[in-house]
Amino acid sequence: MANHLRFVGRTVMVQNGNVDAAYGVLNRILAQDGVVEAVRRNRYYEKPSRARRRRAFEACRRVYCAEMARRIAFLARSSRQDPWLGC
């Protein structure tokens, strides 16, 4: 087993011979890293115009999700004053 950080994060140990649980954990790790989508995407040729459109959509989605997470964190902060006092 390699001690490099890149491999340690993707190492799945099989405990008590339970291969199915380890396989599920491995699939979850690969899905979170985006490996599954990359393999499916590279299965067929993607036209350059579609690739540009997909990358632009992914960039917009990242910006939107980051902004929404920032807004939710702002509203859910614990030191927030009550906007409707006495209600």
C-alpha positions as CSV (number, residue, x, y, z in Angstrom):
1,M,0.0,0.0,0.0
2,A,1.4,3.4,-1.0
3,N,1.7,6.1,1.7
4,H,1.3,8.9,-0.8
5,L,-1.7,11.1,0.0
6,R,-3.3,10.7,-3.4
7,F,-3.5,6.9,-2.8
8,V,-4.3,7.0,0.9
9,G,-7.6,8.9,0.2
10,R,-8.7,6.2,-2.3
11,T,-7.6,3.2,-0.3
12,V,-10.5,1.0,0.8
13,M,-10.0,-1.7,3.4
14,V,-12.1,-4.8,3.3
15,Q,-13.2,-5.7,6.9
16,N,-14.3,-9.1,7.9
17,G,-14.5,-10.3,4.3
18,N,-17.3,-7.8,3.5
19,V,-16.4,-7.0,-0.1
20,D,-19.8,-5.6,-0.9
21,A,-19.5,-2.8,1.7
22,A,-16.0,-2.0,0.5
23,Y,-17.2,-1.9,-3.1
24,G,-19.9,0.6,-2.1
25,V,-17.4,2.8,-0.3
26,L,-15.1,2.7,-3.4
27,N,-17.9,3.6,-5.7
28,R,-18.9,6.6,-3.5
29,I,-15.3,7.8,-3.4
30,L,-15.0,7.6,-7.2
31,A,-18.3,9.4,-7.7
32,Q,-17.3,12.2,-5.3
33,D,-14.0,12.6,-7.2
34,G,-15.8,12.8,-10.5
35,V,-14.0,9.7,-12.0
36,V,-17.3,8.0,-12.9
37,E,-18.6,11.0,-14.9
38,A,-15.2,11.4,-16.6
39,V,-15.2,7.8,-17.7
40,R,-18.8,8.0,-19.0
41,R,-18.0,11.3,-20.8
42,N,-15.0,9.9,-22.5
43,R,-16.8,6.8,-23.7
44,Y,-18.0,8.6,-26.8
45,Y,-16.6,11.5,-28.8
46,E,-17.8,14.9,-27.6
47,K,-18.0,17.7,-30.2
48,P,-15.9,20.8,-29.3
49,S,-19.0,23.0,-29.2
50,R,-20.7,20.7,-26.8
51,A,-17.6,20.5,-24.7
52,R,-17.5,24.3,-24.5
53,R,-21.1,24.5,-23.6
54,R,-20.8,21.8,-20.9
55,R,-17.7,23.5,-19.4
56,A,-19.5,26.8,-19.4
57,F,-22.6,25.2,-17.7
58,E,-20.4,23.5,-15.1
59,A,-18.6,26.8,-14.3
60,C,-21.9,28.7,-14.0
61,R,-23.2,25.9,-11.7
62,R,-20.1,26.1,-9.5
63,V,-20.6,29.9,-9.2
64,Y,-24.3,29.6,-8.4
65,C,-23.8,26.8,-5.8
66,A,-21.0,28.8,-4.1
67,E,-23.1,31.9,-4.0
68,M,-26.1,30.0,-2.6
69,A,-24.0,28.3,0.0
70,R,-22.6,31.7,1.0
71,R,-26.1,33.1,1.4
72,I,-27.4,30.1,3.4
73,A,-24.4,30.3,5.7
74,F,-25.1,34.1,6.2
75,L,-28.7,33.5,7.1
76,A,-28.0,30.5,9.3
77,R,-25.3,32.1,11.4
78,S,-25.8,31.8,15.1
79,S,-25.0,35.5,15.9
80,R,-27.8,36.8,13.7
81,Q,-30.2,39.3,15.3
82,D,-33.9,38.4,15.1
83,P,-35.5,40.5,12.3
84,W,-39.0,40.4,13.8
85,L,-38.6,41.4,17.5
86,G,-41.6,40.7,19.7
87,C,-43.3,38.3,17.3
